[in-house]
Amino acid sequence: MRPQIVLFGDSITAQSFRSGGWGAALADTYTRKADVVVRGYGGYNTRWALFLLNHLFPMGSATPPVATTIFFGANDAALLGRTGERQHVPIEEYRENLRRIVRHLKNCTPTMLIVLITPPPIDELGRLEFARSLYGDKATELPERTNEMAAVYAKQCVELAEELGLPSINLWSKMQKTEGWQKFLSDGLHLTAEGNAIVYEEVVKVFSEAGLSAPNMPYDFPHHSEIDGKNPEKAFQNL
Amino acid sequence: MRPQIVLFGDSITAQSFRSGGWGAALADTYTRKADVVVRGYGGYNTRWALFLLNHLFPMGSATPPVATTIFFGANDAALLGRTGERQHVPIEEYRENLRRIVRHLKNCTPTMLIVLITPPPIDELGRLEFARSLYGDKATELPERTNEMAAVYAKQCVELAEELGLPSINLWSKMQKTEGWQKFLSDGLHLTAEGNAIVYEEVVKVFSEAGLSAPNMPYDFPHHSEIDGKNPEKAFQNL
């Protein structure tokens, strides 16, 4: 049984196996070494994610994941009084929900590598353009998310990771270090192939620093070059 | 626990989670409905694949896959007396090895949907160009695989599927129905994004015809639009 890496999050995780997606790229990197399992729930915030915990990560599992990314906040940060209001979670509750998710995973297995990922920045103009492309003149003029509010949630996510001694990826901050960072977002919120590449690189970096480096992990079975064409059974005798 | 779809094969399966890959596209299509698990072994032929069967598909598993694609033959068809000779498997043995793989999977669970995929066509000029790009003047002038020989293996694969009453995908034949089919192959053998798209479409079609259609499968948890922002617990009470 090879180890499992679980990607737990909202639509940005759910879409991570699309062409150029960060989840698929991870699965490719860890092929024959670990299984990358997507547990992405479009539209979900941390409050709703709590209902899934016992189902996705049952206590007493014989094979809990070796690593899990927790990537929520984009929906929690939807503004009150705007079209995404239903998804809004107050900032203090967001932090506490993340804490409860981490605690549950640590209870599953204390050795699990847990990585917190902040929401990405919001390109408000990109969001409005996207709304107009969907609804034309009926589109709202007020963005349902702001970059300023995403920053508040990102900050709490990073601070909680520090408090708990966990690695984190500050995507909000990382992306905006690049001039023209809006190119990382396809609709002002979700990721383009270039945005996916950043998440992929950051996750691989954090995993490697934590000892989960694909090049250092063994293949599940012999590499084909180690198989003697005339005596193949020899390569497999110690399985 | 959601159902598992296993992709069992050689490098064409192993690489199926690269950007534009057919495996990643399947994982995206079945997100929240089934897990797509890659079991691709670069360089392997059916003879070597047999050694993995009991490990990858243990008898008596409580959660065997609901579906498995078996996608071998490109290495079995490597020619004797050429650079890939070590991988060669005689045509009669190839067919019998496939039969043993199918029998093992059916013994795991008789209800498993098993789909046989033939090797793709070989673009011999593309193979030679690829060899020259690697080895320059030292590259062999004789291709280690021919399109004619790939046809022989593809035919046996399809005939075995018919004999066993299993669905199959004749990739060798399907690809060559398109003028300029060489564009489907990146090095005369492995798949480009366009080649991956064909495999993806064919697998989705066969899965759907067999009743494993993603649009008809239930989500693992409530869609976010079904969650009442004020009473979220209601949507989750029947889990």
Interface residues (C-beta under 8 A of the other chain):
Chain A: A14 Q15 F17 R18 S19 G20 G21 G23 A24 A25 A27 D28 T31 R32 D35 V37 V38 G40 Y41 G42 G43 Y44 R47 W48 F51 L52 H55 E85 R86 Q87 A193 F221 H223 H224 S225 I227 G229 P232 E233 A235 F236 L239
Chain B: A14 Q15 F17 R18 S19 G20 G21 G23 A24 A25 A27 D28 T31 R32 D35 V37 V38 G40 Y41 G42 G43 Y44 R47 W48 F51 L52 H55 E85 R86 Q87 A193 F221 H223 H224 S225 I227 G229 P232 E233 A235 F236 L239
